[in-house]
Amino acid sequence: MSGVDIAVIVIVSVAVLAVVGWLVYRKVKHKGGCCDCGCGCNGCTMCEKGKKDK
């Protein structure tokens, strides 16, 4: 394996780990697009569906 091959493997691995980390972060912070009202607003107070339910 040459230096270029190793660099490509490292760059791709770091990119994959960054995407996985970002997805885990969004899941932990509850920013995944799911909410109680089903419109993807995360249950914000400006949501019309959320106002009707309350």
C-alpha positions as CSV (number, residue, x, y, z in Angstrom):
1,M,0.0,0.0,0.0
2,S,1.3,3.4,-0.9
3,G,1.0,6.6,1.0
4,V,-1.9,7.7,-1.2
5,D,-3.9,4.6,-0.5
6,I,-3.4,5.0,3.3
7,A,-4.4,8.7,3.0
8,V,-7.6,7.9,1.1
9,I,-8.5,5.2,3.7
10,V,-7.9,7.6,6.6
11,I,-9.9,10.4,4.9
12,V,-12.9,8.1,4.2
13,S,-12.8,6.7,7.7
14,V,-12.8,10.1,9.3
15,A,-15.7,11.2,7.0
16,V,-17.8,8.2,8.0
17,L,-17.0,8.7,11.7
18,A,-18.0,12.3,11.4
19,V,-21.4,11.5,9.8
20,V,-22.1,8.8,12.5
21,G,-21.1,11.2,15.2
22,W,-23.4,13.9,13.8
23,L,-26.3,11.5,13.6
24,V,-25.8,10.4,17.2
25,Y,-25.5,14.0,18.4
26,R,-28.8,14.9,16.7
27,K,-30.5,11.8,18.2
28,V,-29.2,12.7,21.7
29,K,-30.3,16.3,21.3
30,H,-33.8,15.2,20.0
31,K,-33.3,17.0,16.6
32,G,-34.2,14.1,14.5
33,G,-37.3,15.5,13.0
34,C,-39.8,13.5,15.1
35,C,-42.2,15.3,17.3
36,D,-45.5,14.7,19.0
37,C,-47.6,16.4,16.4
38,G,-46.0,14.6,13.4
39,C,-45.1,17.7,11.3
40,G,-41.3,17.6,12.1
41,C,-41.3,20.8,14.1
42,N,-40.0,19.1,17.3
43,G,-43.1,20.3,19.2
44,C,-42.3,24.0,19.0
45,T,-44.8,26.5,20.3
46,M,-45.2,28.0,16.8
47,C,-46.7,24.8,15.4
48,E,-50.4,25.1,14.6
49,K,-50.9,21.4,15.3
50,G,-49.2,21.7,18.6
51,K,-51.5,24.6,19.6
52,K,-54.6,22.7,18.7
53,D,-53.5,19.7,20.8
54,K,-52.9,21.8,23.9
